Amino acid sequence: MARPPDVYRGKRVLLMTGAFNEEGKIGRTVRKVPWDIVDEFVVVDDGSTDDTGNEAREAGATVLRNDVNRGPGFLTRRVQA
């Protein structure tokens, strides 16, 4: 299904999620994204000790990485601070 040309009026759609030790799952999640309406999927690898970041990247996501696990809500707390 193609995106209607005038729906977003030049804006981009960004999908973002955090992930901690999701190797074996995150790649499937990224591949299930409706890429006809999502321009970029950002996965924040939250200090994983497995291959979460590489798996997400190989599946097509942009990966940002925290060196240590900061837990759920970290980005929300930072935005509100």
Backbone as ProteinMPNN parsed JSONL, in Angstrom:
{"seq_chain_A": "MARPPDVYRGKRVLLMTGAFNEEGKIGRTVRKVPWDIVDEFVVVDDGSTDDTGNEAREAGATVLRNDVNRGPGFLTRRVQA", "coords_chain_A": {"N_chain_A": [[0.846, -1.174, 0.0], [0.768, 2.064, -0.992], [1.852, 5.222, 0.22], [-0.415, 7.899, 0.384], [0.167, 10.754, -1.648], [-0.183, 13.434, -0.651], [-0.747, 13.35, 2.047], [1.062, 13.687, 4.214], [2.261, 16.055, 3.702], [5.025, 16.789, 3.12], [6.246, 16.085, 5.504], [8.062, 13.856, 7.675], [7.759, 10.469, 8.849], [8.605, 9.065, 11.85], [9.502, 6.27, 13.662], [10.081, 5.026, 16.868], [11.785, 3.069, 19.3], [12.805, 1.608, 22.395], [15.253, -0.873, 23.283], [16.354, -3.722, 25.03], [18.537, -6.256, 25.289], [17.303, -7.854, 23.179], [17.936, -9.619, 21.188], [17.273, -11.848, 18.547], [14.652, -11.217, 18.435], [14.288, -8.48, 17.846], [14.995, -7.985, 15.188], [12.924, -9.218, 13.705], [10.847, -7.585, 14.511], [11.578, -5.067, 13.454], [11.505, -5.668, 10.724], [8.781, -6.002, 10.387], [7.69, -3.509, 10.282], [5.545, -1.104, 8.82], [6.786, -0.105, 6.105], [5.878, 1.434, 4.042], [4.652, 3.62, 5.1], [6.272, 4.528, 7.137], [9.148, 6.4, 7.559], [11.589, 6.219, 8.879], [12.978, 4.03, 11.277], [13.953, 4.106, 14.496], [15.969, 2.496, 16.745], [16.729, 2.398, 20.078], [19.335, 1.055, 21.519], [19.591, -0.084, 24.567], [22.02, -0.433, 26.23], [22.458, -3.153, 25.791], [23.704, -6.494, 26.204], [23.898, -8.378, 24.342], [23.449, -9.132, 20.848], [21.655, -7.193, 19.993], [21.691, -4.512, 18.882], [23.162, -4.778, 16.425], [21.556, -6.64, 15.096], [19.156, -5.203, 14.789], [20.053, -3.096, 13.173], [20.887, -4.491, 10.87], [18.423, -5.315, 9.993], [17.333, -3.009, 9.092], [16.935, -0.745, 10.692], [17.776, 2.427, 12.189], [20.261, 2.734, 14.585], [20.74, 3.782, 17.862], [22.866, 3.939, 20.689], [22.999, 3.349, 24.144], [25.59, 3.214, 26.48], [25.296, 1.974, 28.922], [22.619, 0.278, 30.599], [19.751, 2.139, 30.941], [17.144, 1.946, 31.487], [13.475, 1.705, 31.193], [11.691, 4.594, 30.145], [13.747, 6.412, 30.255], [14.327, 8.19, 28.092], [12.034, 9.748, 28.142], [12.212, 10.97, 30.671], [14.491, 12.525, 30.231], [13.64, 14.32, 28.264], [11.703, 15.77, 29.615], [13.149, 17.002, 31.595]], "CA_chain_A": [[0.0, 0.0, 0.0], [1.597, 3.263, -1.094], [1.424, 6.39, 0.989], [-1.016, 8.966, -0.442], [1.209, 11.759, -1.791], [-0.365, 14.708, 0.049], [-1.178, 13.134, 3.425], [2.016, 14.174, 5.203], [2.679, 17.395, 3.287], [6.452, 16.981, 3.25], [6.76, 15.679, 6.808], [8.53, 12.479, 7.76], [7.233, 9.667, 9.948], [9.68, 8.404, 12.572], [9.075, 5.301, 14.667], [11.21, 4.862, 17.774], [11.569, 2.197, 20.445], [13.976, 1.173, 23.142], [15.413, -2.333, 23.286], [17.39, -4.226, 25.913], [18.731, -7.701, 25.118], [16.204, -8.362, 22.345], [18.465, -10.419, 20.083], [16.364, -12.932, 18.181], [13.301, -10.658, 18.315], [14.242, -7.113, 17.327], [15.041, -8.026, 13.721], [11.564, -9.495, 13.221], [10.038, -6.386, 14.769], [11.941, -4.047, 12.466], [11.023, -6.085, 9.398], [7.313, -5.917, 10.339], [7.288, -2.102, 10.191], [4.92, -0.767, 7.532], [7.736, 0.827, 5.509], [5.229, 2.328, 3.088], [4.236, 4.841, 5.795], [7.311, 4.915, 8.092], [10.372, 6.792, 6.863], [12.773, 5.767, 9.61], [12.734, 3.344, 12.546], [15.117, 4.268, 15.356], [16.014, 1.603, 17.897], [17.715, 2.784, 21.085], [19.877, -0.125, 22.183], [19.776, 0.434, 25.924], [23.079, -1.135, 26.96], [22.344, -4.606, 25.632], [24.93, -7.294, 26.247], [23.818, -9.34, 23.24], [23.619, -8.565, 19.505], [20.442, -6.437, 19.678], [21.96, -3.382, 17.985], [23.532, -5.247, 15.081], [20.392, -7.28, 14.482], [18.234, -4.136, 14.393], [20.676, -2.383, 12.054], [20.838, -5.363, 9.687], [17.027, -5.397, 9.545], [16.957, -1.743, 8.46], [16.728, 0.346, 11.643], [18.865, 3.279, 12.658], [20.478, 2.322, 15.971], [21.452, 4.618, 18.821], [23.224, 3.025, 21.771], [23.439, 3.75, 25.474], [26.644, 2.303, 26.932], [24.76, 1.233, 30.065], [21.158, 0.207, 30.617], [19.164, 3.253, 31.685], [15.794, 1.539, 31.849], [12.336, 2.307, 30.502], [11.368, 5.949, 30.552], [14.919, 7.285, 30.275], [14.169, 9.279, 27.129], [10.955, 10.61, 28.635], [12.753, 11.781, 31.768], [15.439, 13.491, 29.677], [12.894, 15.34, 27.536], [10.97, 16.594, 30.575], [14.088, 17.677, 32.509]], "C_chain_A": [[0.894, 1.241, 0.0], [0.992, 4.412, -0.298], [0.778, 7.403, 0.045], [-0.071, 10.164, -0.471], [1.03, 13.025, -0.958], [-0.718, 14.562, 1.521], [-0.243, 13.799, 4.427], [2.591, 15.54, 4.865], [4.161, 17.667, 3.57], [7.051, 16.602, 4.592], [7.169, 14.219, 6.764], [7.899, 11.785, 8.953], [8.388, 8.868, 10.541], [9.059, 7.501, 13.622], [10.278, 5.023, 15.545], [10.839, 3.934, 18.916], [12.897, 1.934, 21.141], [14.049, -0.344, 23.118], [16.566, -2.707, 24.207], [17.426, -5.74, 25.801], [17.562, -8.358, 24.371], [16.705, -9.127, 21.122], [17.523, -11.593, 19.82], [14.933, -12.457, 18.016], [13.282, -9.317, 17.592], [14.277, -7.073, 15.805], [13.667, -8.281, 13.124], [10.675, -8.267, 13.399], [10.317, -5.311, 13.728], [11.402, -4.413, 11.089], [9.504, -6.0, 9.268], [6.799, -4.481, 10.225], [6.632, -1.845, 8.837], [5.743, 0.317, 6.828], [7.109, 1.724, 4.455], [4.734, 3.609, 3.765], [5.273, 5.338, 6.811], [8.593, 5.213, 7.324], [11.628, 6.28, 7.562], [12.335, 5.132, 10.928], [14.026, 3.451, 13.343], [14.974, 3.326, 16.545], [17.099, 2.12, 18.83], [18.12, 1.512, 21.82], [20.328, 0.329, 23.569], [20.776, -0.398, 26.726], [23.01, -2.643, 26.868], [23.702, -5.284, 25.677], [24.929, -8.376, 25.174], [23.951, -8.584, 21.917], [22.398, -7.755, 19.055], [20.696, -5.344, 18.646], [22.287, -3.807, 16.575], [22.347, -5.876, 14.366], [19.394, -6.233, 13.988], [18.768, -3.394, 13.173], [20.586, -3.205, 10.776], [19.422, -5.479, 9.134], [16.538, -4.071, 8.966], [16.744, -0.568, 9.394], [17.987, 1.19, 11.787], [19.031, 2.958, 14.131], [21.28, 3.379, 16.72], [21.742, 3.727, 20.014], [23.591, 3.769, 23.041], [24.494, 2.743, 25.902], [26.212, 1.456, 28.12], [23.243, 1.256, 29.992], [20.613, 1.311, 31.508], [17.698, 3.002, 32.027], [14.696, 2.258, 31.085], [12.078, 3.715, 31.034], [12.54, 6.899, 30.544], [14.749, 8.458, 29.32], [13.091, 10.249, 27.579], [11.469, 11.514, 29.741], [13.678, 12.854, 31.234], [14.704, 14.62, 28.97], [12.207, 16.285, 28.51], [11.896, 17.405, 31.466], [14.431, 19.074, 32.049]], "O_chain_A": [[1.694, 1.427, 0.917], [-0.227, 4.537, -0.174], [1.358, 7.736, -0.989], [0.446, 10.558, 0.574], [2.029, 13.642, -0.588], [-0.968, 15.567, 2.187], [-0.705, 14.412, 5.389], [3.331, 16.117, 5.661], [4.5, 18.672, 4.194], [8.252, 16.779, 4.799], [6.692, 13.446, 5.933], [7.549, 12.424, 9.945], [9.058, 8.103, 9.848], [8.189, 7.926, 14.382], [11.379, 4.806, 15.039], [9.727, 3.993, 19.442], [13.966, 2.029, 20.538], [13.034, -1.021, 22.953], [17.628, -2.085, 24.169], [16.472, -6.425, 26.17], [16.926, -9.288, 24.868], [15.983, -9.266, 20.135], [17.041, -12.242, 20.748], [14.087, -13.197, 17.516], [12.369, -9.044, 16.813], [13.647, -6.208, 15.197], [13.283, -7.638, 12.147], [9.853, -7.954, 12.538], [9.389, -4.713, 13.183], [10.897, -3.551, 10.37], [8.987, -5.932, 8.152], [5.595, -4.266, 10.085], [7.122, -2.323, 7.813], [5.439, 1.505, 6.936], [7.741, 2.683, 4.012], [4.428, 4.584, 3.08], [5.158, 6.463, 7.298], [9.066, 4.39, 6.541], [12.615, 5.947, 6.907], [11.438, 5.633, 11.605], [15.069, 2.951, 12.92], [13.974, 3.363, 17.261], [18.253, 2.265, 18.427], [17.365, 0.967, 22.624], [21.324, 1.037, 23.712], [20.437, -0.987, 27.753], [23.459, -3.34, 27.778], [24.712, -4.725, 25.247], [25.848, -9.192, 25.104], [24.519, -7.492, 21.89], [22.14, -7.647, 17.857], [19.988, -5.263, 17.642], [21.744, -3.251, 15.62], [22.158, -5.669, 13.167], [18.849, -6.363, 12.892], [18.016, -3.1, 12.244], [20.247, -2.676, 9.718], [19.239, -5.714, 7.94], [15.443, -4.012, 8.407], [16.401, 0.519, 8.93], [19.103, 0.73, 11.541], [18.042, 2.912, 14.862], [22.345, 3.81, 16.278], [20.945, 2.842, 20.326], [24.392, 4.704, 23.019], [24.313, 1.541, 25.708], [26.706, 0.344, 28.304], [22.656, 2.154, 29.388], [20.968, 1.408, 32.683], [17.09, 3.769, 32.774], [14.932, 3.269, 30.424], [12.23, 3.981, 32.227], [12.36, 8.089, 30.801], [15.0, 9.602, 29.698], [13.237, 11.459, 27.406], [11.184, 12.711, 29.74], [13.66, 13.983, 31.725], [15.117, 15.775, 29.073], [12.136, 17.487, 28.253], [11.468, 18.406, 32.041], [15.206, 19.768, 32.708]]}, "name": "protein", "num_of_chains": 1, "seq": "MARPPDVYRGKRVLLMTGAFNEEGKIGRTVRKVPWDIVDEFVVVDDGSTDDTGNEAREAGATVLRNDVNRGPGFLTRRVQA"}
